[in-house]
């Protein structure tokens, strides 16, 4: 019988806490070698219609070193090692480029040559005066209001103002790396911010374990969803954490709809190393 996405999500999130997969120290060489994908997760992936999304990465358009044109080659090398693909199982992968305060123009990333099953989409990480917020969308009102077509912000927007505007337009804004110094949840009362949110980045590849754990506790307390991303600024840092979404993601509109109305959960990147499963 095909496994329920919701049932897998709940079981995975329970084990995420039990085995402390939110701890970035699990990416040490020895720890990675000991990790294999849970059988119930592999069953879900084999059933199809699931997309893995790298929700948070940076290129030289802001402070990253990752040239988008090279991501395809790097990902293909990981395919050969059994990540995302093995034998008859292939998990579609979306890479969200989320440069600070800049959104690539529609179609710009689509010009990058890549193979079937790998999609590049653009979003941004906005530097508000209250902390960093991942904005998934492309509404002209947001892009023009905050000059996200330019590499640098002239004025930092208010965090609540950005959250309210994005929500009113039916798109999604997510606090990045909660409880780090540049986090909305360190500068604003959590109870006041929660009603403005759809989801929170609860697994971040650059964030210490205790801060990832605090973010997990926050979403559980407020009935919110969580996402995972690498926050990679260099190629080798891609994919420690991703987000699994129930359905096919081919566009930013698909992603926004899935985040608002669909089902998803963050996942440890080593659990998408299917060759060892």
For each residue, the residues with C-beta under 8 A, 3 or more apart:
1:
2: 47
3: 7 8 40 43 44 47
4: 7 8
5: 8 9 44 50 246 263
6: 9 10 263
7: 3 4 10 11
8: 3 4 5 11 12 40 41 43 44
9: 5 6 12 13 263 264 265
10: 6 7 13 14
11: 7 8 14 15 38 40
12: 8 9 15 16 38 40 41 265 267
13: 9 10 16 17 226 265
14: 10 11 17 18
15: 11 12 18 19 21 38
16: 12 13 19 21 22 216 266 268
17: 13 14 20 22 216
18: 14 15
19: 15 16
20: 17 23 26 209
21: 15 16 26 268
22: 16 17 202 203 209 212 213 216
23: 20 26 209 212
24: 27 205 206 207 208 209 212 240
25: 28 31 209
26: 20 21 23 31 32 35 268 270
27: 24 31 32 205 240 269 270
28: 25 31 32
29: 32 33
30: 33 34
31: 25 26 27 28 34 35
32: 26 27 28 29 35 270
33: 29 30
34: 30 31
35: 26 31 32 268 270 271 273
36: 270 271 273 276 277
37: 41 42 270 271 272 273 274 276 277
38: 11 12 15 41 42 271
39: 42 43 277
40: 3 8 11 12 43 44
41: 8 12 37 38 44 45 267 271
42: 37 38 39 45 46 89 274 277
43: 3 8 39 40 46 47
44: 3 5 8 40 41 47 50 244
45: 41 42 48 50 89 91 274
46: 42 43 89
47: 2 3 43 44 50
48: 45
49: 246 247 248
50: 5 44 45 47 91 92 244 245 246 247
51: 91 92 93 94 244 245 247 248 249
52: 84 91 92 93 94 242 243 244 245 267 272
53: 93 94 95 96 242 243 244 245 249 255
54: 57 93 94 95 96 229 230 232 238 239 242
55: 96 98 134 201 227 228 229 242 243
56: 96 98 125 134 176 201 204 229 230 231 232
57: 54 64 66 95 96 97 98 229 230 231 232 233 238
58: 62 63 64 66 97 98 99 100 125 231 232 233
59: 62 64 66 67 68 97 99
60: 64 65 66 67
61: 64 99 102 104 151
62: 58 59 99 100 101 102 125 151
63: 58 100 233
64: 57 58 59 60 61 99 232 233 234
65: 60 233 234 235
66: 57 58 59 60 70 71 232 233 234 235 238
67: 59 60 70 71
68: 59 71 97 109 112 120
69: 72 112 113
70: 66 67 73 74 235
71: 66 67 68 74 75 95 112 114 120 235 238
72: 69 75 76 112 113 114 115 118
73: 70 76 77
74: 70 71 77 78 235 238
75: 71 72 78 79 84 93 95 114 118 238
76: 72 73 79 80 115
77: 73 74 80 81
78: 74 75 81 83 84 239
79: 75 76 82 83 84 85
80: 76 77
81: 77 78 273 275
82: 79 85 86 273 274 275 276
83: 78 79 239 269 272 273 274 275
84: 52 75 78 79 90 91 93 117 272 274
85: 79 82 89 90 91 117 274
86: 82 89 274 275 277
87:
88:
89: 42 45 46 85 86 274
90: 84 85 117
91: 45 50 51 52 84 85 117 272 274
92: 50 51 52 117 118 119 248 249
93: 51 52 53 54 75 84 117 118 119
94: 51 52 53 54 118 119 120 121 249 255
95: 53 54 57 71 75 118 119 120 121 238
96: 53 54 55 56 57 121 122 123 136 229 255
97: 57 58 59 68 104 109 120 121 122 123
98: 55 56 57 58 122 123 124 125 134 229
99: 58 59 61 62 64 102 103 104 124 125
100: 58 62 63 124 125 126 127 132
101: 62 124 125 126 127 146 148 150 151 152 153
102: 61 62 99 124 148 149 150 151
103: 99 122 123 124 138 143 148 149
104: 61 97 99 108 109 122
105: 108 122 149
106: 122 138
107: 110 111
108: 104 105 111 122
109: 68 97 104 112 120 121 122
110: 107 120
111: 107 108
112: 68 69 71 72 109 120
113: 69 72
114: 71 72 75 118 119 120
115: 72 76 118
116:
117: 84 85 90 91 92 93
118: 72 75 92 93 94 95 114 115
119: 92 93 94 95 114 249 250
120: 68 71 94 95 97 109 110 112 114
121: 94 95 96 97 109 249 251 252 255
122: 96 97 98 103 104 105 106 108 109 138 252
123: 96 97 98 103 134 135 136 137 252
124: 98 99 100 101 102 103 134 135 148
125: 56 58 62 98 99 100 101 132 133 134 135 176
126: 100 101 132 133 134 135 146 148 153 157 162 173
127: 100 101 132 153 156 182
128: 131 132 133 156 157 158 159 162 184
129: 156 157 158 159
130: 158 159 160 184 187 188
131: 128 159 175 176 182 183 184 185 186 187 188
132: 100 125 126 127 128 175 176 177 182 183 184
133: 125 126 128 159 162 163 173 174 175 176 184
134: 55 56 98 123 124 125 126 173 174 175 176 201 229
135: 123 124 125 126 142 148 162 166 171 172 173
136: 96 123 171 172 173 174 252 255 256 259
137: 123 142 166 169 171 172 252 256
138: 103 106 122 142 143 252
139: 142 143 166 169 171
140: 143 144
141: 144 145 165 169
142: 135 137 138 139 145 146 148 162 165 166 169 171
143: 103 138 139 140 146 147 148 149
144: 140 141 147 149
145: 141 142 157 165
146: 101 126 142 143 153 157 162
147: 143 144 150 153 154
148: 101 102 103 124 126 135 142 143
149: 102 103 105 143 144
150: 101 102 147 153
151: 61 62 101 102
152: 101
153: 101 126 127 146 147 150 156 157
154: 147
155:
156: 127 128 129 153
157: 126 128 129 145 146 153 161 162
158: 128 129 130 161 162
159: 128 129 130 131 133 162 163 184 187 188 193
160: 130 163 164 188 193 196
161: 157 158 164 165
162: 126 128 133 135 142 146 157 158 159 165 166 173
163: 133 159 160 166 167 173 193 196 197
164: 160 161 167 168 196
165: 141 142 145 161 162 168 169
166: 135 137 139 142 162 163 169 171 172 173
167: 163 164 170 171 173 196 198
168: 164 165
169: 137 139 141 142 165 166
170: 167 256 260
171: 135 136 137 139 142 166 167 256
172: 135 136 137 166 198 199 256 259 260
173: 126 133 134 135 136 162 163 166 167 196 197 198
174: 133 134 136 197 198 199 200 201 227 259
175: 131 132 133 134 178 183 184 185 193 197 200 201
176: 56 125 131 132 133 134 182 183 201 204 231
177: 132 180 182 183 201 204 206 207 211 231
178: 175 183 184 185 186 200 201 202 211 214 215 218
179: 183 185 186 207 211 214 215
180: 177 183 186 204 207 211
181: 186
182: 127 131 132 176 177
183: 131 132 175 176 177 178 179 180 186 187
184: 128 130 131 132 133 159 175 178 187 188 193
185: 131 175 178 179 188 190 193 200 215 218
186: 131 178 179 180 181 183
187: 130 131 159 183 184
188: 130 131 159 160 184 185 192 193
189: 192 193
190: 185 193 194 218 222
191: 194 222
192: 188 189 195
193: 159 160 163 175 184 185 188 189 190 196 197
194: 190 191 197 222 224
195: 192
196: 160 163 164 167 173 193
197: 163 173 174 175 193 194 200 222 224
198: 167 172 173 174 224 225 259 260
199: 172 174 219 224 225 226 227 259
200: 174 175 178 185 197 215 218 219 224 225 226 227
201: 55 56 134 174 175 176 177 178 204 215 226 227 228 229
202: 22 178 212 215 216 218 219 226 227 228 266
203: 22 212 215 226 227 228 229 241 266 268
204: 56 176 177 180 201 207 211 212 215 228 229 230 231 241
205: 24 27 229 230 231 232 237 240 241
206: 24 177 230 231 237
207: 24 177 179 180 204 211 212 215 231
208: 24 211 212
209: 20 22 23 24 25 212 213
210: 213 214
211: 177 178 179 180 204 207 208 214 215
212: 22 23 24 202 203 204 207 208 209 215 216
213: 22 209 210 216 217
214: 178 179 210 211 217 218
215: 178 179 185 200 201 202 203 204 207 211 212 218 219 226
216: 16 17 22 202 212 213 219 220 226
217: 213 214 220 221
218: 178 185 190 200 202 214 215 221 222 224
219: 199 200 202 215 216 222 223 224 225 226
220: 216 217 223
221: 217 218
222: 190 191 194 197 218 219
223: 219 220
224: 194 197 198 199 200 218 219
225: 198 199 200 219 259 264 265
226: 13 199 200 201 202 203 215 216 219 265 266
227: 55 174 199 200 201 202 203 243 259 264 266
228: 55 201 202 203 204 241 242 243 266 267 268
229: 54 55 56 57 96 98 134 201 203 204 205 241 242 243
230: 54 56 57 204 205 206 237 238 239 240 241 242 269
231: 56 57 58 176 177 204 205 206 207 237
232: 54 56 57 58 64 66 205 235 237 238 239 240
233: 57 58 63 64 65 66 237
234: 64 65 66 237
235: 65 66 70 71 74 232 238
236:
237: 205 206 230 231 232 233 234 240
238: 54 57 66 71 74 75 95 230 232 235
239: 54 78 83 230 232 242 269 272
240: 24 27 205 230 232 237 268 269
241: 203 204 205 228 229 230 266 267 268 269
242: 52 53 54 55 228 229 230 239 266 267 269 272
243: 52 53 55 227 228 229 264 265 266 267
244: 44 50 51 52 53 264 265 266 267
245: 50 51 52 53 249 255 258 259 262 263 264
246: 5 49 50 258 262 263 264
247: 49 50 51 254 258 262
248: 49 51 92 254
249: 51 53 92 94 119 121 245 254 255 258
250: 119 254
251: 121 254 255
252: 121 122 123 136 137 138 255 256
253: 256 257
254: 247 248 249 250 251 257 258
255: 53 94 96 121 136 245 249 251 252 258 259
256: 136 137 170 171 172 252 253 259 260
257: 253 254 260 261 262
258: 245 246 247 249 254 255 261 262 264
259: 136 172 174 198 199 225 227 245 255 256 262 264
260: 170 172 198 256 257
261: 257 258
262: 245 246 247 257 258 259
263: 5 6 9 245 246
264: 9 225 227 243 244 245 246 258 259
265: 9 12 13 225 226 243 244
266: 16 202 203 226 227 228 241 242 243 244
267: 12 41 52 228 241 242 243 244 271 272
268: 16 21 26 35 203 228 240 241 271
269: 27 83 230 239 240 241 242 272 273
270: 26 27 32 35 36 37 273
271: 35 36 37 38 41 267 268
272: 37 52 83 84 91 239 242 267 269
273: 35 36 37 81 82 83 269 270 276 277
274: 37 42 45 82 83 84 85 86 89 91 277
275: 81 82 83 86
276: 36 37 82 273
277: 36 37 39 42 86 273 274
